[in-house]
C-alpha cells in the first residue's frame, strides 16, 4: 500500500506542477505557416529548375522527345 501512496503523491505533485506552468510553448499556427512557406519555395525552385531544363533540352538541334 505504501508504493501506491508514493505513486499517487508523485503523480499528483507532477500534475499540479504542469497545471501551474502556463507557458507551454508556441502554438502550432506559426509552425504551419513556416512549413507552408517552405513548401511554396520548394515548389517554385522545382518549377524553375524544370523550366530551365526543358528550355535547355529544346535548344539542342535535332531534339526528339523520348
N, C-alpha and C positions, 0 to 999 in steps of 0.2 A: 504494500500500500504506500510505502514511503517513496518508491520510484514514481508512482502516479502523481503524488503530491509535488514532487520535484519537477516533473514534466509539465504539469499544469501551471506551476508558478513560472517556469521558464517561458512557456508559450504565451501566457498572459502578459508577462512583462514585455516580451518582444512585440506583441500586437499593440500594446499601449504605446510603445516607443514608435511604432510605424504610424499610428494614428496622430501622434504629436507632430511628426515630421511632415510639414505641409509642402516643402519643396521636393517634388518627386521627379524632376527632370523636365525636359522640353515636351511640348505637345507633338503629336505626330504630323500636324499640318505643315510646319516648316520643312520637316524631313521629306514629306511627299512632294512639296513644291520643288525642293532641290533635286529630287530624283527625276521629276518630270522635266526639269530644265536640262539635266544631264542627258536624258533620253532624247530630247529635242535636238541638242547639239550633236549627239552621236548620229542621229538620223540625217542631219544636214551635212555632216562631214562625209558620211557614206554616200549620200546622193551626189555630192560634189566629186568624190573620187570616181564614182560610176560614170558620171557625165564626162569627166576628163578622160577616162579610159576608153569610152565609146568614141569620143572625138579623135583620140589618138589612133584607134583601130580603123576608123573611117578614113583617115588621112593616108593610109597605106595604099599604094597603087595596086590595082587588080585585087581588091579586097573582096572576098566571098564570105558570106556568113556561114558559120558552121552548121 
